[in-house]
Amino acid sequence: MNHNSSQKGQNKMNTTLETENKSLLKEKRDKASTVSKTNRELLDQKIKLVKERAENTVQLGFEKAVAHLENPGMYPLPSGDKTVERAFYNLLISLPELKQNKIIDKINQTLKASSSVRTNKYKDIVNVNFNSTVSIAEQVKAMTPPDELKFTEVEGTKIAEIFSRSADKPGQNVNGNDMNKTSAENKQIFRNAAEPQLAGVSASKVSFFVDNMTCLNPDDVRKDEINLAGFSIDSLGNNVALSPFFVGKFRKNETVNLGDKSKLFTINIDPNLIAQSFVAGLFIIESDLISNPDTVNKLITLFLAICGTVILVTLALIAISVLAVPIVTPFVATVLIGIGLSFQAIGLQIIPLLGDDISFEVTDTLAIADKVDIGETFPRTLTIGKGFDINSTFDGKYTAAARWVGEA
């Protein structure tokens, strides 16, 4: 009896210790998880501040262009034609006076705001010199940023890890659908139009295709005569502009194949980089506006200048953070992924004021953290236009069957 009682006591003690150990282990894991979550939240907030700084630099470029329009002698533009202020100015002067004045009034809401409002919005870059011929982006690049915008080596490594996990996988749509779950018509297009996949043979470039477009809601009650225009840029700043071209006439629920016009952009892949991202941006333009394609081309040039500014400002922050070289490209690529949201905010200011014949831009990003093989396909389903939208004068809504493809 004594032996059994002693054994039972020992077993009970062991069970108690085991329970306590499990409880202690769970407590440590929960604590580690909380710390990890807190660190991730802090990192996300820091990345958000980087994007905010880049967007504010763009907005200051808009303001400088408007200031120059009103007083060119006092507020000279930079000599380069690829700066935001020069590109925005060139767009403004191409517009009819009524549309030009609407955009100027919009920009003046911040340009002529009180000092406290401007400081609250622009923070440490509020005092860029509008009287200088140095571009706003270059001025911001030269500034010493606050400590909350400096990244540690650990944070840089974490960004690289996050980018690697979130990078695109061949054959997987951006909405998480497997390529095999796309419509039968789209699957046939993928089979016919893509290069044969060569496993293990690295692609030297990626191309962006739009195979067909479907009208869900026409902008015109009868039918739309639709043109596409756009741009593409990578995380190094290499870019391609797509001038407007005619796609076809659409009625509700009608699909038009682009055929030999389907390849829109091609950009080289840098074999020396471990991470890259590529952005494609598209606009729908009705034929009425194409009577003046110069306006559309200047809008495309502006968005490319915006991309260049985002990359320049981001690289400046990397330089002062002294991140290791392998971390630099995932860092820039990560910031560029969020550029679509910046375009939406910027487009909201400008595009509705251009008239009712142009949609908001839609952007798609390809993020790669490893080599891409020839023929590997990254399918997309894009929605261009929102139909009846209070923020837009363009009432059309279209879907586009699109894809990125690795090429030799």
C-alpha positions as CSV (number, residue, x, y, z in Angstrom):
1,M,0.0,0.0,0.0
2,N,2.8,2.4,0.9
3,H,4.6,1.6,-2.4
4,N,1.4,2.1,-4.4
5,S,0.6,5.3,-2.5
6,S,4.2,6.6,-3.2
7,Q,3.9,5.7,-6.9
8,K,0.6,7.5,-7.2
9,G,2.1,10.5,-5.5
10,Q,5.0,10.5,-7.9
11,N,2.7,10.1,-10.9
12,K,0.6,13.0,-9.7
13,M,3.7,15.1,-9.2
14,N,5.0,14.3,-12.7
15,T,1.6,15.1,-14.2
16,T,1.6,18.4,-12.3
17,L,5.1,19.2,-13.5
18,E,4.2,18.3,-17.1
19,T,1.2,20.5,-16.9
20,E,3.2,23.4,-15.5
21,N,5.9,22.9,-18.2
22,K,3.3,22.9,-20.9
23,S,1.7,26.0,-19.4
24,L,5.1,27.7,-19.1
25,L,6.0,26.7,-22.7
26,K,2.7,28.1,-24.0
27,E,3.3,31.3,-22.0
28,K,6.7,31.7,-23.6
29,R,5.3,31.0,-27.1
30,D,2.5,33.5,-26.6
31,K,4.9,36.1,-25.4
32,A,7.2,35.4,-28.3
33,S,4.3,35.6,-30.7
34,T,3.2,38.9,-29.1
35,V,6.7,40.3,-29.5
36,S,6.9,39.0,-33.1
37,K,3.5,40.5,-33.8
38,T,4.5,43.8,-32.2
39,N,7.7,43.9,-34.2
40,R,5.9,43.1,-37.4
41,E,3.3,45.9,-36.7
42,L,6.2,48.3,-36.1
43,L,7.9,47.3,-39.3
44,D,4.6,47.6,-41.3
45,Q,4.1,51.1,-39.8
46,K,7.7,52.0,-40.9
47,I,7.1,50.8,-44.4
48,K,3.8,52.8,-44.4
49,L,5.8,55.9,-43.5
50,V,8.2,55.3,-46.4
51,K,5.3,55.2,-48.8
52,E,3.7,58.3,-47.3
53,R,7.0,60.2,-47.7
54,A,7.2,59.1,-51.4
55,E,3.5,60.1,-52.0
56,N,4.1,63.5,-50.3
57,T,7.1,64.1,-52.5
58,V,4.9,63.5,-55.5
59,Q,2.2,65.9,-54.1
60,L,4.8,68.6,-53.6
61,G,5.9,68.2,-57.2
62,F,2.3,68.8,-58.2
63,E,2.2,71.9,-56.1
64,K,5.5,73.2,-57.6
65,A,4.1,72.8,-61.1
66,V,1.0,74.8,-60.2
67,A,3.1,77.5,-58.5
68,H,5.3,77.7,-61.7
69,L,2.1,78.0,-63.9
70,E,1.1,81.0,-61.8
71,N,4.5,82.6,-61.4
72,P,7.2,81.0,-63.6
73,G,9.9,83.5,-62.7
74,M,9.7,82.9,-59.0
75,Y,9.1,79.1,-59.2
76,P,11.3,77.7,-62.0
77,L,11.0,74.1,-63.1
78,P,13.9,71.6,-63.2
79,S,15.5,71.2,-66.6
80,G,14.8,67.4,-66.8
81,D,11.6,66.3,-68.5
82,K,11.2,63.2,-66.3
83,T,10.5,65.0,-63.0
84,V,7.0,65.0,-61.5
85,E,6.8,68.8,-61.6
86,R,7.8,69.0,-65.3
87,A,5.5,66.1,-66.3
88,F,2.6,67.5,-64.4
89,Y,3.1,70.9,-65.8
90,N,3.2,69.5,-69.4
91,L,-0.1,67.7,-68.7
92,L,-1.7,70.9,-67.3
93,I,-0.8,73.1,-70.3
94,S,-2.2,70.5,-72.7
95,L,-5.7,70.7,-71.2
96,P,-8.5,73.1,-72.0
97,E,-8.7,76.0,-69.7
98,L,-11.8,74.8,-67.8
99,K,-10.2,71.4,-67.0
100,Q,-6.9,73.0,-66.2
101,N,-8.5,75.3,-63.7
102,K,-10.3,72.5,-62.0
103,I,-7.1,70.6,-61.4
104,I,-5.3,73.8,-60.2
105,D,-8.1,74.4,-57.7
106,K,-7.7,70.9,-56.4
107,I,-3.9,71.3,-55.9
108,N,-4.4,74.7,-54.3
109,Q,-6.2,73.1,-51.5
110,T,-2.9,71.9,-50.1
111,L,-0.6,74.5,-51.8
112,K,-2.4,77.4,-50.2
113,A,-3.3,75.7,-47.0
114,S,-2.1,77.1,-43.6
115,S,1.4,76.5,-42.3
116,S,0.1,74.1,-39.6
117,V,-2.0,72.1,-42.1
118,R,1.0,71.8,-44.5
119,T,3.4,70.8,-41.7
120,N,1.0,68.2,-40.4
121,K,0.7,66.7,-43.9
122,Y,4.3,66.9,-45.2
123,K,6.2,66.8,-41.9
124,D,10.0,67.1,-42.2
125,I,9.9,67.7,-46.0
126,V,7.5,70.6,-45.9
127,N,10.2,73.2,-46.4
128,V,11.5,72.0,-49.8
129,N,12.6,75.0,-51.8
130,F,10.1,75.9,-54.6
131,N,12.5,78.7,-55.8
132,S,15.2,76.2,-56.7
133,T,15.7,74.5,-60.1
134,V,16.6,71.3,-58.2
135,S,13.7,68.8,-58.5
136,I,11.6,68.1,-55.4
137,A,12.6,64.5,-55.4
138,E,16.3,65.3,-55.4
139,Q,15.8,67.8,-52.6
140,V,14.0,65.2,-50.5
141,K,16.7,62.6,-51.3
142,A,19.3,65.0,-49.9
143,M,17.5,65.5,-46.6
144,T,18.4,63.6,-43.4
145,P,15.2,61.7,-42.6
146,P,13.9,61.3,-39.0
147,D,15.0,58.2,-37.1
148,E,11.6,56.5,-37.5
149,L,12.5,56.1,-41.2
150,K,15.8,54.5,-40.7
151,F,15.8,50.7,-40.9
152,T,18.0,48.3,-39.0
153,E,19.8,45.3,-40.5
154,V,17.3,43.0,-38.7
155,E,14.3,44.9,-40.2
156,G,15.9,44.8,-43.6
157,T,16.3,41.0,-43.3
158,K,12.7,40.7,-42.2
159,I,11.5,42.7,-45.2
160,A,13.5,40.3,-47.5
161,E,11.8,37.3,-45.8
162,I,8.3,38.8,-46.2
163,F,8.9,39.6,-49.8
164,S,10.2,36.0,-50.5
165,R,7.0,34.5,-48.9
166,S,4.6,36.8,-50.7
167,A,6.3,36.6,-54.1
168,D,4.2,35.3,-57.0
169,K,4.2,31.6,-58.0
170,P,3.9,30.5,-61.6
171,G,0.4,29.4,-62.6
172,Q,-1.3,31.0,-59.6
173,N,-3.7,33.9,-60.1
174,V,-3.5,37.0,-57.9
175,N,-6.8,36.2,-56.3
176,G,-5.4,32.8,-55.2
177,N,-7.1,30.7,-57.9
178,D,-5.1,28.1,-59.7
179,M,-4.6,28.6,-63.4
180,N,-6.7,25.4,-64.0
181,K,-9.7,27.1,-62.4
182,T,-9.8,29.9,-65.0
183,S,-12.5,29.8,-67.7
184,A,-12.1,27.3,-70.5
185,E,-11.7,30.1,-73.0
186,N,-8.8,31.7,-71.0
187,K,-7.1,28.3,-70.6
188,Q,-7.1,27.9,-74.3
189,I,-5.6,31.3,-74.8
190,F,-2.9,30.5,-72.3
191,R,-2.0,27.3,-74.1
192,N,-2.0,28.9,-77.5
193,A,-0.2,32.2,-76.7
194,A,2.4,31.4,-74.1
195,E,5.9,30.2,-75.0
196,P,6.5,26.5,-74.3
197,Q,7.8,26.2,-70.8
198,L,11.4,25.2,-70.5
199,A,12.0,24.0,-67.0
200,G,15.4,25.1,-65.7
201,V,16.0,27.6,-68.5
202,S,16.0,31.1,-67.0
203,A,14.0,33.8,-68.8
204,S,15.8,37.0,-69.5
205,K,12.7,39.2,-69.6
206,V,9.0,39.2,-68.6
207,S,6.2,40.3,-70.9
208,F,2.7,41.5,-69.9
209,F,-0.2,40.3,-72.0
210,V,-3.9,41.2,-72.1
211,D,-5.5,38.4,-74.1
212,N,-9.1,39.6,-74.0
213,M,-11.4,42.2,-72.5
214,T,-15.1,41.8,-71.5
215,C,-17.5,44.6,-71.0
216,L,-19.5,44.3,-67.8
217,N,-21.0,47.8,-68.0
218,P,-20.5,50.2,-71.0
219,D,-19.7,53.8,-70.4
220,D,-22.0,54.7,-73.2
221,V,-25.6,53.5,-73.1
222,R,-25.3,52.1,-76.6
223,K,-21.7,50.9,-77.1
224,D,-18.1,51.8,-76.3
225,E,-15.2,52.3,-78.7
226,I,-12.4,51.3,-76.4
227,N,-8.7,52.1,-76.5
228,L,-6.0,50.9,-74.1
229,A,-3.0,52.9,-72.9
230,G,-0.6,52.4,-70.1
231,F,2.9,51.9,-68.7
232,S,5.2,49.4,-67.1
233,I,8.1,50.0,-64.7
234,D,10.4,47.7,-62.6
235,S,12.0,48.2,-59.2
236,L,15.2,49.6,-60.9
237,G,13.2,52.4,-62.7
238,N,13.4,50.8,-66.2
239,N,10.1,51.6,-67.9
240,V,8.0,51.3,-71.0
241,A,5.2,53.5,-72.2
242,L,2.2,52.2,-74.1
243,S,0.6,54.7,-76.4
244,P,-3.2,54.4,-76.9
245,F,-4.3,51.8,-79.4
246,F,-7.8,50.7,-80.5
247,V,-9.1,47.4,-78.9
248,G,-12.6,47.3,-80.3
249,K,-16.3,48.1,-80.0
250,F,-18.1,46.7,-77.0
251,R,-21.7,46.2,-75.9
252,K,-22.7,44.9,-72.5
253,N,-21.3,41.3,-71.8
254,E,-19.3,41.3,-75.1
255,T,-15.8,39.9,-75.2
256,V,-13.1,41.1,-77.6
257,N,-9.8,39.2,-78.2
258,L,-6.8,41.3,-78.6
259,G,-5.0,38.8,-80.9
260,D,-1.7,40.0,-82.2
261,K,-2.0,43.2,-80.0
262,S,-2.1,41.2,-76.8
263,K,1.6,41.7,-75.8
264,L,1.7,45.2,-74.2
265,F,5.0,45.4,-72.3
266,T,8.3,43.7,-72.1
267,I,11.0,44.4,-69.5
268,N,14.3,42.7,-68.9
269,I,15.0,40.7,-65.8
270,D,18.3,41.5,-64.1
271,P,20.0,38.2,-63.5
272,N,22.1,39.6,-60.7
273,L,19.2,40.6,-58.4
274,I,17.6,38.2,-56.0
275,A,14.3,40.1,-55.9
276,Q,12.5,42.3,-58.4
277,S,9.0,43.7,-58.9
278,F,7.3,44.9,-62.1
279,V,4.3,47.1,-62.3
280,A,1.9,47.3,-65.2
281,G,-0.6,50.2,-65.3
282,L,-3.6,50.4,-67.8
283,F,-6.2,53.0,-68.7
284,I,-9.3,52.6,-70.8
285,I,-9.8,55.6,-73.1
286,E,-12.9,56.0,-75.3
287,S,-12.2,57.0,-78.9
288,D,-13.7,60.5,-78.2
289,L,-10.6,61.4,-76.2
290,I,-8.1,59.9,-78.6
291,S,-8.7,62.9,-80.9
292,N,-6.1,64.4,-78.6
293,P,-3.7,61.5,-77.8
294,D,-1.1,64.0,-76.6
295,T,-3.0,64.4,-73.4
296,V,-3.0,60.6,-72.7
297,N,0.7,60.3,-73.5
298,K,1.5,63.1,-71.1
299,L,-0.6,61.4,-68.4
300,I,1.4,58.2,-69.0
301,T,4.7,60.2,-68.7
302,L,3.4,61.6,-65.5
303,F,2.8,58.2,-63.9
304,L,6.2,57.0,-65.0
305,A,7.7,60.1,-63.4
306,I,5.8,59.3,-60.2
307,C,7.3,55.8,-60.2
308,G,10.7,57.2,-60.6
309,T,10.2,59.5,-57.7
310,V,9.0,56.7,-55.4
311,I,12.1,54.6,-56.3
312,L,14.5,57.6,-55.8
313,V,13.1,58.5,-52.4
314,T,13.1,54.8,-51.3
315,L,16.7,54.3,-52.4
316,A,17.7,57.4,-50.4
317,L,16.3,55.8,-47.2
318,I,18.1,52.6,-47.9
319,A,21.4,54.5,-48.3
320,I,21.1,56.1,-44.8
321,S,20.0,52.8,-43.3
322,V,23.2,51.1,-44.4
323,L,21.4,47.9,-45.4
324,A,23.4,45.0,-46.8
325,V,23.4,44.7,-50.6
326,P,21.2,41.5,-50.7
327,I,18.5,43.4,-48.8
328,V,18.3,46.5,-51.0
329,T,16.4,45.0,-53.9
330,P,13.7,43.3,-51.8
331,F,13.3,46.6,-49.9
332,V,12.7,48.6,-53.1
333,A,10.6,45.9,-54.6
334,T,8.4,45.8,-51.5
335,V,7.8,49.5,-51.6
336,L,7.0,49.4,-55.3
337,I,4.4,46.7,-54.7
338,G,2.3,49.3,-52.8
339,I,2.5,51.8,-55.6
340,G,-0.9,50.8,-56.9
341,L,-2.5,52.3,-53.8
342,S,-0.5,55.5,-54.4
343,F,-1.7,55.7,-58.0
344,Q,-5.3,55.3,-56.9
345,A,-5.0,58.3,-54.5
346,I,-3.2,60.3,-57.2
347,G,-5.6,59.3,-60.0
348,L,-8.5,60.3,-57.8
349,Q,-7.2,63.9,-57.8
350,I,-6.6,64.1,-61.6
351,I,-8.4,61.7,-63.8
352,P,-12.0,62.6,-63.0
353,L,-11.1,66.2,-63.9
354,L,-9.9,65.2,-67.4
355,G,-13.4,64.2,-68.5
356,D,-15.7,61.2,-68.7
357,D,-13.8,59.4,-71.4
358,I,-11.0,57.9,-69.3
359,S,-11.0,55.3,-66.6
360,F,-9.0,55.3,-63.4
361,E,-5.8,53.5,-63.9
362,V,-5.5,49.8,-62.8
363,T,-2.2,48.5,-61.8
364,D,-0.8,45.0,-61.4
365,T,2.4,44.0,-59.8
366,L,4.6,40.9,-60.4
367,A,6.9,40.2,-57.5
368,I,9.6,37.6,-58.1
369,A,12.0,36.3,-55.5
370,D,13.6,33.6,-57.6
371,K,14.5,33.0,-61.2
372,V,11.7,32.8,-63.7
373,D,11.8,30.0,-66.4
374,I,11.0,30.6,-70.0
375,G,7.3,30.1,-70.5
376,E,6.3,30.3,-66.8
377,T,3.0,32.1,-66.6
378,F,1.5,34.3,-63.9
379,P,-2.2,34.8,-64.8
380,R,-4.2,37.8,-63.8
381,T,-7.8,38.9,-63.9
382,L,-8.0,42.6,-63.9
383,T,-11.0,44.9,-63.4
384,I,-10.8,48.3,-65.1
385,G,-13.4,50.9,-64.2
386,K,-15.9,50.5,-61.4
387,G,-19.2,51.0,-63.3
388,F,-21.3,53.7,-61.6
389,D,-18.9,55.3,-59.1
390,I,-19.5,58.6,-57.4
391,N,-15.8,59.3,-57.5
392,S,-15.4,58.8,-61.2
393,T,-17.0,60.3,-64.4
394,F,-16.2,57.1,-66.3
395,D,-19.1,54.6,-65.8
396,G,-17.7,51.7,-67.7
397,K,-16.5,48.5,-66.1
398,Y,-14.4,45.9,-67.9
399,T,-12.5,42.8,-67.0
400,A,-9.2,41.8,-68.7
401,A,-7.7,38.3,-68.9
402,A,-4.0,39.1,-68.5
403,R,-0.8,37.3,-67.7
404,W,2.9,37.9,-67.1
405,V,5.1,35.4,-69.0
406,G,8.9,34.7,-68.8
407,E,10.6,34.9,-72.2
408,A,14.0,34.2,-73.6
